């Protein structure tokens, strides 16, 4: 996407000055709220059958597992690598960094897994809403939550603190809001077969657009801009963009420079098709021409306009998983088999498609949807088997604490700048230096990371024990 910072920033969200409700649930063992999207699907794990109060703790646990890697676990891995410097630790740190462009690392799964869980959860919550209040109530619920989450996303990136056009309109929260909105509306109107047709159509349609629609042979990157400046005889601009030390954001604040780049772009007459390079593909060019406001990657956005289409398909894959888990005609073990088998098939199909349409997170390519969706289904199947079928629950309880208070952990993490920042006040400075000198190099960072995780778990456990949940 846009690098490790993007996902960390996104999932550590500000509390928006909207309607955030603090609810105190009855202190019963069965009280488990769900947070697929800032706990907006608070009843997501409830089976919508009268008199049946089962909860799918596995969904809570999987959501918490997903968030665990955002709110502190990656700092632990980085510290472990600085301390040990072994091939294993280096590999683990690599997996917690986004791929530069094409390919797939573990961190590339965090965002689509979250969107996938949104799809799982909306099946249960909207089924219940449809049964109680009808389609009108469900549509109102979908619209209200989507708008609030979308505006929260705008607020997260600075809101109106900056003057236009330095306001970002699309980001990860915004993508979640849009994926939830369209998937929810489709769920209200379409049967499963129609949903499957829409999902296939989105993936195939996005592939066709990206592959066959001609685009200008102009690369919207520093290197591409420098080459365009050379062709135009603008040596000064070429030097600025070719110099890696130059601040691209500061350069683009000059309206003359922006206008000149746009002029070079529009003057390009040569057309190419089937290109998926950074800055040279249909999605990036559409963002450059039609997405207003600030783009994360200066000229385009990884959560841009066109790539939102396959993101809806990711959410629909979660809907299919939710329909499977909701079904009372399929046994639990059979559900696990479908999730594991379907997940493996999706991932294999995605990697096969990768040969023509590369797996690229920043473009949310159709192959990426299948690979990430397949891995998400595999994880959901494994969690469902362990937690809800075999009833092995003690090991996942800390993940449940996180998953049940997702928005709370986002807000607090954002305010604190991460729990590791707080832990530095307790074990930084001379304490860290002492550990590095007298125990092992990098030990100080490891202790700070462990302390940060302990503080985070202590916080969410306290909220869980008091049955306090913050939700939209």
C-alpha positions in Angstrom: 0.0 0.0 0.0 1.8 3.1 1.1 4.1 1.4 3.5 4.1 0.3 7.0 3.2 3.8 8.3 -0.1 3.9 6.4 -1.7 0.8 8.0 -0.4 1.7 11.4 -1.8 5.3 11.1 -5.1 4.1 9.8 -5.9 1.6 12.4 -4.9 3.9 15.2 -7.8 6.2 14.9 -8.8 9.5 16.5 -12.0 9.7 18.4 -14.3 11.8 16.2 -16.7 14.3 17.6 -19.7 12.4 16.5 -22.0 10.0 18.3 -19.8 7.6 20.2 -21.7 5.5 22.7 -20.3 3.9 25.8 -22.3 0.9 26.7 -22.2 -1.1 29.8 -23.3 -4.7 29.1 -24.7 -7.0 31.7 -21.8 -8.8 33.4 -22.6 -12.3 32.1 -20.2 -14.8 30.6 -22.2 -14.8 27.4 -21.9 -11.0 26.9 -19.6 -10.7 23.9 -19.8 -7.6 21.7 -18.2 -7.6 18.2 -16.1 -5.0 16.4 -15.8 -5.7 12.7 -15.8 -2.0 12.0 -15.1 0.0 15.1 -17.6 -2.3 16.8 -20.3 -1.0 14.4 -21.5 -4.6 14.1 -21.9 -5.1 17.8 -24.2 -8.1 17.3 -22.1 -9.6 14.6 -21.4 -12.9 16.4 -25.0 -13.5 17.4 -26.9 -16.2 15.6 -30.1 -14.5 14.5 -32.5 -17.2 15.7 -35.1 -16.6 18.3 -34.0 -18.0 21.6 -30.4 -18.8 20.4 -27.9 -16.6 22.2 -24.7 -18.3 20.9 -21.8 -16.0 20.2 -19.1 -16.7 17.7 -16.1 -15.8 19.9 -13.8 -16.9 17.0 -14.8 -13.7 15.1 -13.9 -11.5 18.1 -10.7 -13.4 18.5 -9.7 -13.1 14.9 -10.5 -9.4 14.9 -8.3 -9.0 18.0 -5.6 -11.0 16.4 -5.7 -8.7 13.4 -5.5 -5.6 15.5 -2.8 -7.1 17.7 -0.3 -6.7 14.9 -1.2 -3.0 14.6 -1.2 -1.9 18.2 2.0 -3.3 19.5 3.1 -6.7 18.2 5.1 -5.4 15.3 7.2 -3.3 17.7 8.0 -6.5 19.5 9.2 -8.2 16.3 11.3 -5.2 15.3 13.0 -5.2 18.8 13.5 -8.9 18.7 15.3 -8.5 15.3 17.5 -5.7 16.6 18.5 -7.8 19.5 19.1 -11.2 17.8 19.8 -10.4 14.1 19.2 -14.0 13.1 17.7 -15.1 9.7 14.4 -16.0 11.4 14.1 -12.6 13.1 15.0 -10.8 9.8 12.4 -12.8 8.0 9.8 -12.0 10.6 10.6 -8.2 10.4 10.3 -8.5 6.6 6.9 -10.0 6.9 5.8 -7.0 9.0 6.7 -4.6 6.2 4.5 -4.0 3.2 5.9 -5.2 -0.2 7.3 -2.4 -2.2 4.9 -3.1 -5.0 4.0 -6.6 -6.3 4.0 -9.5 -4.0 2.6 -10.4 -0.5 3.8 -10.1 3.0 1.9 -10.9 6.2 1.3 -7.2 6.9 -0.4 -6.9 3.5 -3.1 -9.2 5.0 -4.0 -6.9 7.9 -6.2 -4.4 6.1 -8.1 -6.9 3.8 -8.6 -9.2 6.7 -10.3 -6.4 8.6 -12.6 -5.7 5.6 -13.3 -9.4 5.3 -14.4 -9.5 8.9 -16.7 -6.5 8.3 -18.4 -8.7 5.7 -18.7 -11.6 8.1 -20.2 -9.4 10.8 -22.7 -7.5 8.6 -24.4 -10.8 7.8 -25.5 -11.3 11.4 -26.2 -7.7 12.3 -28.2 -6.8 9.2 -30.1 -10.1 9.2 -31.2 -9.2 12.7 -32.1 -5.6 11.7 -34.0 -6.8 8.7 -36.0 -9.2 10.8 -36.8 -6.6 13.4 -37.3 -3.4 11.4 -37.3 -4.3 7.8 -35.2 -3.1 4.9 -35.8 0.5 5.7 -34.2 0.2 9.1 -31.3 -1.8 7.7 -30.6 0.8 5.0 -30.7 3.6 7.6 -28.3 1.7 9.8 -25.9 1.1 6.9 -26.0 4.7 5.8 -25.6 6.2 9.2 -22.6 4.0 10.1 -21.0 4.5 6.7 -21.3 8.3 6.8 -19.9 8.5 10.4 -17.0 6.2 9.6 -16.2 8.0 6.3 -16.1 11.4 8.1 -14.0 9.8 10.9 -11.6 8.9 8.2 -11.4 12.4 6.9 -10.9 13.7 10.5 -8.1 11.1 11.1 -6.0 12.7 8.3 -6.3 16.2 9.7 -9.8 17.2 8.8 -10.0 20.9 8.1 -6.7 21.6 9.9 -5.1 22.1 6.4 -6.4 24.3 3.7 -7.8 22.8 0.5 -6.5 20.9 -1.5 -4.4 19.5 1.4 -7.3 17.5 2.8 -7.4 13.8 2.2 -10.8 12.5 1.2 -10.0 8.8 0.8 -8.1 6.6 3.1 -8.4 3.2 4.8 -11.3 4.2 7.1 -13.0 5.7 4.1 -12.5 2.5 2.1 -14.0 0.4 4.9 -17.0 2.8 5.0 -17.5 2.5 1.3 -17.0 -1.3 1.2 -19.4 -1.7 4.1 -22.0 0.6 2.5 -22.1 -1.1 -0.9 -21.9 -4.6 0.5 -24.6 -3.9 3.1 -27.0 -2.4 0.5 -26.3 -5.4 -1.8 -27.0 -7.8 1.0 -30.3 -6.2 1.7 -31.5 -6.6 -1.9 -29.6 -9.6 -3.4 -29.8 -13.3 -2.8 -26.5 -15.2 -2.4 -26.3 -16.2 -6.1 -26.7 -12.6 -7.1 -24.1 -11.5 -4.6 -21.7 -14.0 -6.1 -22.4 -12.7 -9.6 -21.7 -9.1 -8.4 -18.5 -10.2 -6.7 -17.2 -12.0 -9.8 -18.3 -9.0 -11.9 -16.4 -6.6 -9.8 -13.2 -8.7 -10.0 -13.5 -9.4 -13.7 -14.6 -5.9 -14.5 -11.7 -4.3 -12.6 -9.2 -6.6 -14.4 -10.7 -5.7 -17.8 -10.5 -2.0 -17.0 -6.9 -2.2 -15.8 -5.8 -4.5 -18.7 -7.6 -3.1 -21.8 -8.3 0.6 -21.2 -5.6 2.7 -22.9 -3.7 5.2 -20.7 -1.0 7.8 -21.3 2.5 6.5 -21.4 3.4 8.8 -18.4 4.7 7.5 -15.1 3.5 9.5 -12.1 6.6 8.9 -9.9 9.7 11.0 -9.1 11.7 9.2 -11.8 8.9 9.6 -14.3 8.5 13.3 -13.6 12.2 13.8 -13.9 12.2 12.0 -17.3 9.3 14.2 -18.5 11.2 17.3 -17.4 14.3 16.2 -19.3 12.2 15.7 -22.4 10.7 19.2 -22.0 14.2 20.7 -21.4 13.3 21.8 -17.8 16.6 20.8 -16.2 15.8 22.5 -12.8 12.7 20.4 -12.3 14.4 17.3 -13.5 17.2 17.8 -10.9 14.6 18.4 -8.1 12.7 15.2 -8.7 15.8 13.1 -9.4 17.4 14.1 -6.1 16.1 11.6 -3.6 16.8 14.1 -0.8 14.3 16.6 -2.3 11.0 17.0 -0.5 8.3 16.1 -3.1 5.5 17.5 -0.9 7.3 20.9 -0.6 8.0 20.9 -4.4 4.4 20.2 -5.3 3.2 23.1 -3.1 4.4 25.3 -5.9 1.3 25.8 -8.2 3.5 26.5 -11.2 5.3 23.1 -10.8 2.0 21.3 -10.4 0.6 23.0 -13.5 3.7 22.1 -15.5 3.5 18.5 -14.5 -0.2 18.4 -15.5 0.6 20.0 -18.8 3.3 17.3 -19.5 0.8 14.6 -18.5 -2.0 15.9 -20.7 0.3 16.5 -23.6 1.4 12.9 -23.7 -0.1 11.3 -26.9 1.3 7.8 -26.8 -1.0 5.3 -25.2 -0.3 1.9 -23.6 -2.5 -0.9 -22.1 -2.0 -3.6 -19.6 0.5 -1.7 -17.5 0.6 -2.3 -13.7 3.7 -0.3 -12.7 3.6 2.2 -9.9 2.3 5.5 -11.4 1.7 3.8 -14.8 -1.6 2.2 -14.5 -5.3 3.1 -15.0 -6.1 3.4 -11.2 -3.3 5.8 -10.5 -4.1 7.9 -13.6 -7.8 8.1 -12.6 -6.8 9.3 -9.1 -4.4 11.9 -10.6 -7.1 13.3 -12.9 -10.3 12.9 -10.9 -9.6 12.4 -7.1 -9.7 15.8 -5.4 -7.7 16.7 -2.3 -4.5 15.3 -1.0 -3.3 12.0 -2.3 -1.2 9.7 0.0 1.4 9.1 -2.8 1.4 12.7 -4.0 -0.1 11.9 -7.4 -2.4 9.0 -6.6 -3.8 7.2 -3.6 -3.6 3.5 -2.7 -7.2 3.8 -1.4 -8.3 5.7 -4.5 -11.4 5.8 -6.7 -11.1 2.8 -9.0 -9.5 0.4 -6.6 -12.5 0.7 -4.3 -14.4 -1.6 -6.6 -12.4 -4.8 -5.8 -12.4 -3.7 -2.1 -16.2 -4.2 -2.2 -15.5 -7.7 -3.5 -13.2 -8.3 -0.5 -16.1 -7.4 1.8 -18.5 -9.6 -0.2 -16.1 -12.6 0.3 -16.6 -12.0 4.1 -20.3 -11.9 3.5 -20.2 -15.4 1.9 -18.2 -16.6 4.9 -20.8 -15.1 7.3 -23.6 -16.7 5.4 -21.9 -20.1 5.8 -21.3 -19.6 9.6 -24.9 -18.4 9.9 -26.4 -21.4 8.2 -28.1 -23.9 10.5 -28.2 -26.6 7.8 -24.5 -27.0 7.7 -22.6 -28.7 10.6 -19.8 -27.0 12.4 -17.1 -29.3 11.0 -18.5 -29.0 7.5 -18.3 -25.2 7.9 -14.6 -25.6 8.8 -14.0 -27.8 5.8 -15.7 -25.2 3.5 -13.7 -22.3 5.0 -10.3 -24.1 4.8 -11.0 -25.7 1.4 -12.5 -22.5 -0.1 -9.7 -20.4 1.3 -7.0 -22.6 -0.1 -8.8 -22.6 -3.5 -9.1 -18.8 -3.5 -5.5 -18.3 -2.6 -4.3 -20.7 -5.3 -6.5 -19.1 -7.9 -5.2 -15.6 -6.9 -1.6 -16.7 -7.3 -2.4 -18.2 -10.6 -4.0 -15.0 -11.7 -0.9 -13.2 -10.4 1.0 -14.5 -13.5 -1.0 -12.0 -15.6 -2.6 -9.6 -13.1 0.0 -9.2 -10.3 -0.9 -9.3 -6.6 -0.4 -5.6 -5.7 -1.8 -4.3 -2.5 -1.6 -0.6 -3.5 -3.8 -1.3 -6.5 -6.0 -3.8 -4.7 -5.8 -6.0 -7.8 -8.3 -8.8 -8.3 -5.6 -11.4 -7.7 -4.8 -9.7 -4.4 -8.4 -9.9 -3.5 -8.4 -13.6 -4.0 -5.1 -14.2 -2.2 -6.0 -12.0 0.8 -9.5 -13.4 0.8 -8.2 -17.0 0.7 -5.8 -16.4 3.6 -8.6 -14.6 5.6 -10.9 -17.6 5.1 -8.2 -20.0 6.2 -7.6 -17.9 9.4 -11.3 -17.7 10.0 -11.7 -21.5 9.6 -8.8 -22.2 11.9 -10.1 -19.8 14.6 -13.7 -21.2 14.2 -12.4 -24.7 14.6 -10.3 -24.0 17.7 -12.5 -21.5 19.5 -16.2 -22.4 18.6 -16.0 -26.1 17.6 -13.3 -27.5 19.9 -14.0 -24.8 22.6 -10.3 -24.1 23.1 -10.8 -20.5 24.3 -8.3 -19.7 27.1 -5.5 -19.0 24.6 -7.4 -16.5 22.6 -8.9 -14.5 25.5 -6.4 -11.6 25.1 -7.4 -11.3 21.5 -11.1 -11.2 22.4 -10.4 -8.3 24.8 -8.9 -6.4 21.8 -11.5 -7.5 19.3 -14.4 -6.4 21.6 -13.0 -2.9 22.1 -11.5 -2.2 18.7 -12.4 1.5 18.5 -11.3 2.1 22.1 -7.8 0.6 21.4 -7.6 2.7 18.2 -8.4 5.9 20.0 -6.2 5.4 23.0 -3.3 4.1 20.8 -3.6 7.2 18.6 -3.7 9.6 21.5 -0.7 8.0 23.2 1.2 7.5 19.9 1.3 3.8 20.7 1.6 2.0 24.0 5.3 1.6 23.4 5.5 5.4 23.6 4.0 5.2 27.1 6.3 2.4 28.0 9.3 4.5 27.1 8.4 6.7 30.0 8.8 3.8 32.3 11.8 2.0 30.7 13.4 4.4 28.3 16.4 6.7 28.7 19.0 5.4 31.2 17.0 2.2 31.8 17.2 1.3 28.1 20.8 2.2 27.9 21.7 0.1 30.9 19.9 -2.9 29.4 21.7 -2.4 26.1 25.1 -2.2 27.8 24.8 -4.8 30.5 22.3 -7.4 29.2 22.4 -7.4 25.4 22.3 -4.9 22.6 18.7 -4.2 21.7 17.4 -5.6 25.0 16.2 -2.1 26.0 13.9 -1.9 22.9 12.7 -5.4 23.6 11.7 -4.6 27.2 9.9 -1.4 26.0 8.0 -3.4 23.4 7.0 -6.1 26.0 6.0 -3.4 28.5 3.9 -1.7 25.9 2.1 -4.9 25.1 1.5 -5.5 28.8 0.0 -2.1 29.2 -2.2 -2.6 26.2 -3.5 -5.9 27.4 -4.0 -4.6 30.9 -6.1 -1.8 29.5 -8.4 -3.9 27.3 -8.8 -6.5 30.0 -9.9 -3.8 32.4 -12.6 -2.6 29.9 -13.7 -6.2 29.3 -14.0 -7.0 33.0 -16.1 -3.9 33.5 -18.1 -4.7 30.3 -17.5 -1.2 28.9 -17.5 -0.9 25.1 -17.0 2.1 22.9 -18.8 2.0 19.6 -20.1 4.2 16.8 
